[in-house]
Amino acid sequence: MSYGAWILLTAMLVGLSCGLVGTLLILRRMAMMADAISHTVLIGIVVAYLVTRQLSGPHMLIGAMAAGLATAVLVEWFHDRGVRQEASIGVVFTTLFAIGVALIATKVGNVHLDVQHALMGEIVFIPWERIELPGIGSVPEATFLLAVVFAAVLALVLLFYKEWKITTFDPSLAASLGIPVSLMHYLLMTMTSVTAVAAFDAVGAILAIAMLVTPAAAAYLWTDRLSVMMALACAFGALAAFPGYYVAQWLDTSVSATMAFCTGVIFLVSILFSPRHGIIVKRWRNRQRQAA
Amino acid sequence: MIPALTPNAQWVLLSTLILGAASGIVGCLAYWKRHSLMSDALSHAALPGVVVGFALAGTKNLPIMLAGAAASALLGAWLVMKIRDHSRVKEDTAMGIVLSVFFGLGMMLLTIVNRLPGGNQAGLDSFIFGQAASMVRKDVYLMAGLALLVVIVTAVSFKEWKLWLFDPLFARGLGLPGRLMDAVYLTVLVLVIVIGIQAVGVILMAALFIIPAVSAHYWTQTFSRMLVLSALFGGGAGAAGTLVSTMGEGWPTGPFIVIAASVLFLISLGFGWRKGLVVLFLQRHFRKQSTPGETSGPTLKERIS
């Protein structure tokens, strides 16, 4: 496969995984938690590195999962102590992120993580770091990781689809039916962390947040059905990769930042022109109605 | 052993102190308005404006860059409100969208500008994590002026702010110009963000708004005292963080200021007069002691009879 094709495939995988997780996140009004976790996975990676002295995939994933869970747990803990929800999110993630950055900046234990990399990713370097897979041949490591993550996320979403649906739209009903609402919440936080860290290496933190929140929000404006929303969110996310890549080449700029911006463009188009909820469509209909 | 501070370092220290105080005050307003994370979204949204300002000016020209940052942040705020008001997308999602898309745009522009001849890499990058050390005396005057403005605005209409925050319906009933106050609040918020991103960068700016205010809440319920405490905590964190960052070569100031603020928060959480953990523990302990075996003390009726 060509160089560019690997990059596009990687970005598409990010879009697909984030679309699934992001749909659940925004329906539960947890967009800011997505923001928080995308930041705190950095400290997860740093600590994992300090402990294991390795920057390889599985260690990063475990570090990220731990960081994501820690974030969720700490936020709940502060919230129970009387700090408001958004303030607890704010306190936890800024502190953890600051510690992560401080650790990197002070080069504690020679952490070779470039923070710029963590923010923007180096998707253009992805095709170079490869691993050998039996039967398939040489594959970029980040792409493989993302594929595994996507498969896991898809499996979890499909397996517990009904539970996700009920706990998202009617948590009290879910609790009364005996569905472990809390468990689902922490499971979602773990899925978010894992997706975020897999996306990190490829596209950095900014695009991870953009991919989690924006395509799902755009999809929300096109449909009222959860399954369709998830599919659309994945499609929009994957779609944003293409113009993102080519415009970035044309302008000679960061590929992931451009892809993030493209998700915004898709959202703009959706909010204006969606047949159900688009602003311009609504105005046009009002005018039609008044004329009649 | 405290390293001897150069005059420049002293200016930097002073400016982060002022900045911390100003953001503590505005952070208090944002906290009660339940708007804490908006400051995060707006800080990130300021990035494209900074880069455009730099590109227009051709060189590191602080007032133009700050004006760009302000314009960009205000545009972000406007978009969040428009999305929230005109579509079914909720406010937190809108903030997430504006945050990431604007920041993405900012990074796009930043990368382009960095590749141009004359693109001052260090100068622009300092806006992401803050490098208070890159500030000079002129900058300090600018910051001090803006911070003073914040203090005056808050102090002069203190009663109006209090009303507007805690009982907006009553305020409106009294004829308080809600729209105007919203606009002033937003302006002040953006101003502080714009001053602050130099010291702590766009990503950590939110910390300076949120953490001191939350910490102050553990010591008092009184709004005026909260404002003062918040300013003290913010200023203290700014100064302490900057001091610590001088101990290393090229350490960014942002993370250390935030860590300092968090330490103050943890102390407040533990030992604050009002609802600190120690206080809660002692209260529970004494309550148990006075009526052993009961979950609550004697009722008023029992006490009277």
Interface residues (C-beta under 8 A of the other chain):
Chain A: I26 R29 M30 A31 M32 A34 D35 H39 R81 G82 V83 R84 E86 A87 I89 G90 V91 T94 T95 F97 A98 I99 V101 A102 A105 T106 V115 Q116 L119 M120 I206 L207 I209 A210 L212 V213 T214 A217 Y220 L221 A248 L251 D252 T253 S254 S256 A257 T258 M259 A260 F261 T263 G264 F267 I271 H277 I279
Chain B: Y31 R34 S36 L37 D40 I83 H86 S87 R88 V89 K90 D92 T93 A94 M95 G96 I97 L99 S100 V101 F103 G104 L105 G106 M107 M108 L109 T111 I112 R115 D125 I128 F129 I203 L204 A206 A207 F209 I210 I211 A213 V214 H217 G248 G250 W251 P252 G254 P255 F256 V258 I259 S262 F265 L269 K275 L277
